[in-house]
Amino acid sequence: MDVMVNDCQGPLAASPSTHPSDDFIRAKILTIRGVQVILDRDIAMLYGVETKVLNQAVKRNRERFPDRFMFQLTGSDIADVRSQIATLNVQTSLRSQIVTLNKGQGQHLKYMPYAFTEQGVAMLSAVLKSDVAIRVSIQIMDAFSAMRRALASVAPILTRIDVVERRQITDQTRNEERFDTIFKAMDGGDFPPQKVFYEGKHYDAYSFAKKIVRKATKSIVLVDGYCDDVTLDILSNKRGGANVTIATVAKTPITATAVEKFNKQNPTLTVKTVGMFHDRFLIIDNKELYHFGASLKNLGRQYCAVTKMDAIFIPSILQRVG
């Protein structure tokens, strides 16, 4: 029969006839200061004595309880336990331990609870010298051993998870650093020659294209057979003095109304019809030439690359744009 938890410190919470279950005992074990312990109130309840009786016995035999056997909790220890990922019952047990200590004596807390390690539990059974203490202490030590075995069995898994998480954090940091390097180089006029975007990197590719557009101070020429409102959204990030020319196919989804609205806010946009280009090109201020493996509106949808080409090709492209 499981022991019924009694928050009061008056009548005994257990008796020699009660037999706490292993699960009940394991629920009382907490991790404090990196070690597994059980609080004085819970041990007293399991041994069938009052907490003050247990602590008085410890006080009379203090030389048998070094710090590795027993220590008194501090406020930071309690805060640490409350922050642990624990069950509500465990958290309530600790909270009840603190609130009900010396209840009715006109004060919230006369002393902080004591925590006993596995060695301390063994020593307690020797000090109290009762049949219940001896029998229950064996159960408690068995519970400590079972929890150590459980932790040992999952430790390799936790280690592997930790390694994977640290590797993911490292990779993410490296990617962010690389992307920052690209942006800084773009701002400094020393743009890297190429960039690859993997499928699903819509926002990264979108931001990258806007960064290139912002470099223009005079003119932007886009050669792209598949343009739509997304293309205009990217180009709208240009500086105010840069004129935009889009060279695209005759059946472009960009309407005259869209061009008109664009020009009211971001002058000046001109759309030209061409039919001799297969690839996509972006020319900035007639000085920088970029080749896109996908249309601007589709950047990040599939694996594609952006390459900075030699400016020597700019005149021939502009000649065909007209």
Secondary structure, 3 states (H helix, E strand, C coil): CCCCCCCCCCCCCCCCCCCCCHHHHHCCEEEECCEEEEEHHHHHHHHCCCHHHHHHHHHHCHHHCCCCCEEECCHHHHHHHHHCCCCHHHHHHHHHHHHCCCCCCCCCCCCCCEEECHHHHHHHHHHHCCHHHHHHHHHHHHHHHHHHHHHHHHHHHHHHHHHHHHHHHHHHHHHHHHHHHHHHHHHCCCCCCEEEECCCCHHHHHHHHHHHHHHCCCEEEEECCCCCHHHHHHHCCCCCCCEEEEEECCCCCCCHHHHHHHHHHCCCEEEEECCCCCCEEEEECCCEEEEECCCHHHECCECEEEEEECHHHHHHHHHHHC
